[in-house]
């Protein structure tokens, strides 16, 4: 436990628990003030992790947006944005995606062993491809990141990644931003899928903070004894 990074899972969702709509166009769930808050969380992290589906569907850049925050990181001897990390079993990743092409920060791809050679052939010039084992397990992944010097990991989705981190009891802090509307479409992606979660009616998660940010609300849950108060 001590060897893995502090893990903060962050996401925005609708009132009915969806990460977006079923339409191809990305659904904005937050507001400018909260985007700036998320940018500050990114700037405080050593690495940001998203799943391969998020890379394909949302095409995120995963960079610190604020010039001042980038300069503060440089002043501390850090790259302007955290390391970018993704996970893949099937190797359906485009080397031209913004995840790989935006920013000069290090990019890591944890790949299942059966597709490792293919991944290194396709992505070896734009990222470091790491053997994640026959199936990529998040506990092993976080331990590997710890060995690479990552002390604070921000997990930004999507639903399958959230489920794996939470069911494996790896998350120290959960930050949920709830948007003031419903999606109402079961074809959309939910915050988590089915699983055996450590938090249940007999083990309730501790609510560490509630904060209104414009028309959204931030809920911070302490999921381990390592939870950091601000």
C-alpha positions as CSV (number, residue, x, y, z in Angstrom):
1,X,0.0,0.0,0.0
2,X,2.7,2.5,0.9
3,X,4.6,1.9,-2.4
4,X,1.7,3.0,-4.6
5,X,0.8,6.6,-5.3
6,X,-1.9,8.6,-3.6
7,X,-4.8,7.9,-6.0
8,X,-7.4,10.5,-6.6
9,X,-10.3,9.5,-8.9
10,X,-12.1,12.5,-10.5
11,X,-15.2,12.7,-12.7
12,X,-18.2,14.7,-13.5
13,X,-21.6,13.0,-13.9
14,X,-25.3,13.8,-14.4
15,X,-27.8,13.6,-11.6
16,X,-28.7,10.1,-12.8
17,X,-25.1,8.9,-12.8
18,X,-24.0,9.1,-16.5
19,X,-20.6,10.3,-17.7
20,X,-22.0,11.6,-21.0
21,X,-24.8,11.0,-23.5
22,X,-25.1,8.2,-26.1
23,X,-24.4,10.7,-28.9
24,X,-20.9,10.9,-30.4
25,X,-20.6,14.6,-29.4
26,X,-19.0,15.1,-25.9
27,X,-21.5,16.3,-23.3
28,X,-20.3,19.1,-21.1
29,X,-21.2,18.2,-17.5
30,X,-19.2,20.9,-15.7
31,X,-18.7,24.7,-15.9
32,X,-15.7,27.0,-16.3
33,X,-15.1,27.4,-12.6
34,X,-14.9,23.7,-12.1
35,X,-12.8,23.2,-15.2
36,X,-10.3,25.5,-13.5
37,X,-10.5,23.6,-10.3
38,X,-9.8,20.3,-12.2
39,X,-6.9,22.1,-13.9
40,X,-5.4,22.8,-10.4
41,X,-5.8,19.2,-9.4
42,X,-4.0,18.1,-12.6
43,X,-1.2,20.5,-11.9
44,X,-0.8,19.0,-8.4
45,X,-0.5,15.5,-9.8
46,X,2.5,13.5,-11.0
47,X,0.5,11.5,-13.5
48,X,-3.0,11.4,-15.1
49,X,-4.6,8.1,-16.2
50,X,-7.5,7.4,-18.5
51,X,-8.6,4.3,-20.2
52,X,-8.2,3.5,-23.9
53,X,-11.9,4.1,-24.6
54,X,-11.6,7.6,-23.2
55,X,-8.6,8.2,-25.5
56,X,-10.6,7.0,-28.5
57,X,-14.0,8.6,-27.8
58,X,-13.1,11.9,-26.0
59,X,-9.6,12.5,-27.6
60,X,-8.4,14.3,-24.4
61,X,-5.2,16.4,-24.4
62,X,-4.7,15.9,-20.6
63,X,-2.5,19.0,-20.2
64,X,-2.4,21.7,-17.6
65,X,-4.2,24.6,-19.2
66,X,-3.1,27.5,-16.9
67,X,0.1,29.2,-17.9
68,X,0.8,30.2,-14.3
69,X,0.4,26.6,-13.1
70,X,2.7,25.3,-15.9
71,X,5.3,27.8,-14.8
72,X,4.9,26.9,-11.2
73,X,5.6,23.3,-12.1
74,X,8.7,24.3,-14.2
75,X,10.0,26.3,-11.2
76,X,9.8,23.1,-9.1
77,X,11.8,21.2,-11.7
78,X,8.8,19.4,-13.1
79,X,7.5,19.1,-16.7
80,X,4.7,21.6,-17.4
81,X,2.1,18.8,-17.4
82,X,1.9,15.5,-15.6
83,X,2.8,12.1,-17.1
84,X,0.0,10.8,-19.3
85,X,-1.0,7.1,-18.7
86,X,-3.4,4.9,-20.5
87,X,-4.3,1.2,-20.4
88,X,-5.2,-1.1,-23.3
89,X,-6.1,-4.8,-23.7
90,X,-7.0,-4.7,-27.4
91,X,-4.5,-2.1,-28.7
92,X,-7.1,0.0,-30.5
93,X,-5.2,3.2,-30.1
94,X,-4.4,5.8,-32.8
95,X,-0.8,7.2,-32.5
96,X,-2.2,10.5,-33.9
97,X,-4.6,11.0,-31.0
98,X,-4.1,14.1,-28.9
99,X,-3.1,11.9,-25.9
100,X,0.1,11.2,-27.8
101,X,0.7,14.3,-29.9
102,X,-0.2,17.1,-27.4
103,X,2.5,18.3,-25.1
104,X,6.0,17.2,-24.4
105,X,5.3,15.3,-21.3
106,X,6.0,11.5,-21.0
107,X,3.3,9.1,-22.2
108,X,3.0,5.6,-20.8
109,X,0.8,2.8,-22.3
110,X,0.3,-0.2,-20.1
111,X,-0.6,-3.0,-22.6
112,X,-1.6,-6.6,-22.1
113,X,1.3,-9.0,-22.9
114,X,-0.4,-10.7,-25.9
115,X,-0.5,-7.4,-27.8
116,X,2.8,-6.0,-26.5
117,X,4.8,-6.4,-29.8
118,X,2.0,-4.8,-31.8
119,X,1.7,-1.9,-29.3
120,X,5.5,-1.2,-29.4
121,X,5.4,-1.4,-33.2
122,X,2.5,1.1,-33.5
123,X,3.1,3.4,-30.5
124,X,6.8,3.0,-29.8
125,X,7.7,6.3,-31.3
126,X,5.1,8.3,-29.4
127,X,5.0,6.6,-26.0
128,X,6.7,4.2,-23.7
129,X,4.8,0.9,-23.9
130,X,4.9,-1.1,-20.6
131,X,4.1,-4.8,-20.3
132,X,1.1,-4.9,-18.0
133,X,0.9,-8.7,-17.8
134,X,-1.5,-11.1,-19.5
135,X,-4.3,-8.9,-18.2
136,X,-3.5,-5.4,-17.0
137,X,-4.3,-5.2,-13.3
138,X,-4.6,-1.8,-11.7
139,X,-2.8,-2.8,-8.5
140,X,0.3,-3.9,-10.4
141,X,0.0,-0.8,-12.6
142,X,0.0,1.6,-9.6
143,X,2.9,-0.2,-8.1
144,X,4.9,0.2,-11.3
145,X,4.0,3.9,-11.4
146,X,5.2,4.2,-7.8
147,X,8.5,2.6,-8.9
148,X,8.7,5.3,-11.6
149,X,8.5,8.0,-9.1
150,X,4.8,8.8,-9.3
151,X,3.6,9.9,-5.9
152,X,0.2,11.4,-6.8
153,X,-2.0,9.8,-9.5
154,X,-5.2,11.4,-10.9
155,X,-7.6,8.9,-12.5
156,X,-10.0,10.6,-15.0
157,X,-12.0,7.6,-16.4
158,X,-13.9,6.2,-18.0
159,X,-16.4,3.9,-16.4
160,X,-14.5,0.7,-16.8
161,X,-11.4,2.2,-15.3
162,X,-13.4,3.7,-12.4
163,X,-14.9,0.3,-11.7
164,X,-11.5,-1.4,-11.7
165,X,-9.9,1.1,-9.4
166,X,-12.8,1.2,-6.9
167,X,-13.5,-2.5,-6.8
168,X,-9.8,-3.2,-6.1
169,X,-10.0,-0.7,-3.2
170,X,-7.1,1.4,-4.6
171,X,-8.7,4.9,-4.4
172,X,-7.7,7.2,-1.6
173,X,-10.0,10.1,-2.6
174,X,-13.0,10.3,-4.9
175,X,-14.1,13.6,-6.3
176,X,-17.5,13.6,-7.9
177,X,-19.0,16.7,-9.6
178,X,-22.7,16.4,-10.1
179,X,-24.2,18.4,-13.0
180,X,-27.8,19.8,-12.6
181,X,-29.5,17.7,-15.3
182,X,-30.4,14.2,-16.3
183,X,-29.2,12.2,-19.3
184,X,-32.0,9.6,-19.2
185,X,-30.6,7.2,-21.7
186,X,-29.4,3.8,-20.6
187,X,-27.2,3.5,-23.8
188,X,-24.9,6.2,-22.2
189,X,-21.9,5.3,-20.1
190,X,-22.5,5.2,-16.4
191,X,-20.0,6.3,-13.7
192,X,-19.3,2.7,-12.8
193,X,-20.5,-0.7,-14.0
194,X,-21.5,-3.7,-11.9
195,X,-18.9,-4.9,-9.4
196,X,-18.2,-5.8,-5.8
197,X,-17.4,-2.5,-4.2
198,X,-15.8,-2.2,-0.7
199,X,-18.3,0.5,0.2
200,X,-21.7,-0.8,1.0
201,X,-24.5,-0.4,3.6
202,X,-22.1,-2.0,6.2
203,X,-19.1,0.1,5.2
204,X,-20.2,3.6,4.2
205,X,-17.8,6.0,2.5
206,X,-16.9,9.1,4.5
207,X,-17.9,12.4,3.0
208,X,-14.9,14.8,3.4
209,X,-16.3,17.9,1.7
210,X,-19.3,19.3,-0.1
211,X,-18.7,22.5,-2.2
212,X,-21.0,24.4,-4.5
213,X,-19.2,25.6,-7.7
214,X,-21.7,27.7,-9.7
215,X,-24.4,25.3,-10.8
216,X,-22.6,22.1,-10.0
217,X,-21.7,20.5,-6.7
218,X,-18.4,18.8,-5.7
219,X,-18.5,15.8,-3.4
220,X,-15.1,14.7,-2.0
221,X,-15.2,11.2,-0.4
222,X,-12.4,9.9,1.8
223,X,-11.9,6.3,0.7
224,X,-8.8,5.5,2.7
225,X,-6.9,6.7,5.8
226,X,-4.5,8.5,3.4
227,X,-7.2,11.0,2.4
228,X,-5.7,14.5,2.2
229,X,-7.7,17.5,3.5
230,X,-7.2,20.8,1.8
